[in-house]
Amino acid sequence: MKLATLEQIVSVYPHPNADKLELCKVLGYQCVVPKGAYKNGDLVVFVQPDTVLPDDEWAAEFKKYSPKRVKAIRLRSEWSEGIIVPLASVQPLIGELPTIGTELSELLHVSKYVFAPPADMEKQYLEMLGELPFSMPKTDEERFENLEKLPFGDLVDISLKIDGQSCTIYYHLEEDRFGVCGRNYEYKLESENNYTAQALLIKDKLIEFCKVNKVSLALRGENYGIGIQRGAHNPYSFLPKGFACFNVYNLSERRYERKGSPLYFAQLCPQIGVETVPLVEKDVPLTEVLLKKYSVDLKQLNNQKFEGVVVKHANFSFKIINKHYDSEK
């Protein structure tokens, strides 16, 4: 996942509602900048949305507007996502100029935003068993703005992105091992937390399916409910606690079961009685209109605010973050 990278200005164009501002396109993002600050082809550092700026000198001016995290905002009715940093202001920290796309977050002390950590963090550390097992990747989906080419015209499914707590519940057949993980770590099954509470409800169903079908699987999903990512903007933070699966990872083959697979989450989970994230649309062509629909045009789905959606293709997936929701977080 990109946090802060060396990029090139794709285009600069007028701001329709401000004489002293312009709009810049970097990757697939639009940013509002002072007029005359940049031109097409300029090299810059681009800091992605959902990041935290450091207390370093180069970031001081930007932190006035993004003190908590970098997010989508509207300036004179135009969306601005991410931060464009002039190369000259961070050149001493970067040193020799790297290639376009190089990750610079460590050098610039830019970090990924994490929702307020729990007060009992020390207790949580004691409950950890270790890092993610069996070489499982983290569950981060790439934003569509960071993708160079998209298979427009191909059929995709659209699933709701729930604003919750990443959770993976797995069973490894060869090792006869059941476990549960958060985004970064595995947890001891004897501990008492949101992860283990949901895992134990699913344990027997998952183990039975894996043994009957001779396969090792991880159900990757979102814990949601009262006390999780709480906020007036998040409708799932007011529901009873639950787990909704959004992906199935094949532990033996180290790959996701994509759209079209018999083990695709939307086909497997109903067989074993496990909740899934809602499928908003199924078998629809991927278009620019669809991207705009979920990122900008819609403020609500089914009369509720929504964090975004995940586009599921037969070969890969990516997320569309809803700008209206992001601006309220």
KAWOKA-V408335 format. One record per helix or strand. SS is the DSSP state (~ for helix, > for strand). FROM is the first residue (numbers start at 1). LEN is the number of residues. If there is no record, write none. Layout:
# KAWOKA-V408335
{{SS	FROM	LEN} {SS	FROM	LEN}}
This chain:
# KAWOKA-V408335
{{>	4	11} {>	21	6} {>	29	6} {>	43	5} {>	51	2} {~	57	7} {>	73	3} {>	78	3} {>	83	4} {~	87	8} {>	103	1} {~	105	4} {>	111	2} {~	121	7} {>	128	4} {>	143	1} {~	144	3} {>	155	7} {>	165	8} {>	177	5} {>	185	3} {~	194	20} {>	217	8} {~	235	4} {>	242	9} {>	255	2} {~	265	8} {>	276	1} {>	279	7} {~	288	10} {>	300	2} {>	304	2} {>	308	5} {>	317	5} {~	323	6}}
